[in-house]
Amino acid sequence: MPLYMDVHRHMKGVTAAAVADAHAKDLKVQGKYGVDYRSYWVDEKGETIYCLVEAPSPEAAARVHKEAHGLLADETHEVKQG
């Protein structure tokens, strides 16, 4: 299954704690869409969040975010683990 990195930019006031909460919500919903949110990174100063997700499509990954908490990514890139 493809692996994607999604990027959420301009997340005013983002905190690691808030992203941990959003990630927990993703984990509760992901099975419904055949998605596996593997990890995430937070750049509080740069107001950016990065999510690594295994999903059948970028759209499936976005559906999880939309249903779980409504925070949609600005960009999604297919990546290869190396």
C-alpha positions in Angstrom: 0.0 0.0 0.0 1.3 3.5 -0.8 2.9 5.7 1.9 2.1 9.4 2.0 3.4 12.4 3.9 0.8 15.1 4.4 1.7 18.6 5.4 -0.5 21.0 7.3 0.8 24.6 7.0 0.0 27.9 8.8 -1.5 26.1 11.9 -1.6 29.2 14.2 -0.9 28.3 17.8 -0.3 24.6 17.1 1.0 22.6 20.1 2.4 19.1 20.4 -0.4 18.3 22.8 -3.1 19.4 20.4 -1.6 17.4 17.6 -1.3 14.3 19.9 -5.1 14.6 20.5 -5.9 15.0 16.8 -3.7 11.9 16.0 -5.5 9.9 18.7 -8.8 10.8 16.9 -7.3 9.7 13.6 -6.4 6.3 15.1 -10.0 5.8 16.2 -11.3 6.4 12.6 -8.6 5.1 10.3 -9.7 1.4 10.2 -13.0 2.4 8.6 -11.0 3.6 5.6 -8.2 1.1 5.4 -5.7 3.7 6.5 -2.8 3.5 9.0 -1.5 6.8 10.4 2.0 5.8 11.4 3.5 8.9 12.9 3.5 12.6 13.0 5.8 15.6 13.6 5.1 19.0 14.9 7.0 22.2 14.2 5.4 24.6 16.7 7.6 27.6 15.7 7.0 27.0 12.0 3.3 26.3 12.6 3.5 23.1 10.6 2.4 19.5 11.1 3.6 16.4 9.1 1.8 13.1 9.1 3.1 9.8 7.7 0.3 7.6 6.6 -0.2 4.3 4.8 -3.3 4.5 2.7 -4.9 3.2 -0.4 -5.1 6.8 -1.7 -4.5 10.3 -0.6 -8.3 10.8 -0.6 -8.7 8.0 1.9 -6.2 9.6 4.2 -8.0 12.9 3.9 -11.3 11.3 4.7 -9.8 10.1 8.0 -8.6 13.6 8.9 -11.9 15.2 7.9 -14.0 12.8 10.0 -11.7 12.6 13.0 -11.1 16.4 13.5 -11.6 18.4 10.3 -7.9 19.4 9.9 -7.2 18.8 6.2 -3.7 18.8 4.8 -2.5 21.5 2.5 -0.2 19.0 0.6 0.0 15.3 0.3 3.1 13.6 -1.2 3.6 9.9 -2.0 6.9 8.9 -0.4 9.1 5.8 -0.4 10.7 4.6 2.8 14.4 4.1 2.4 
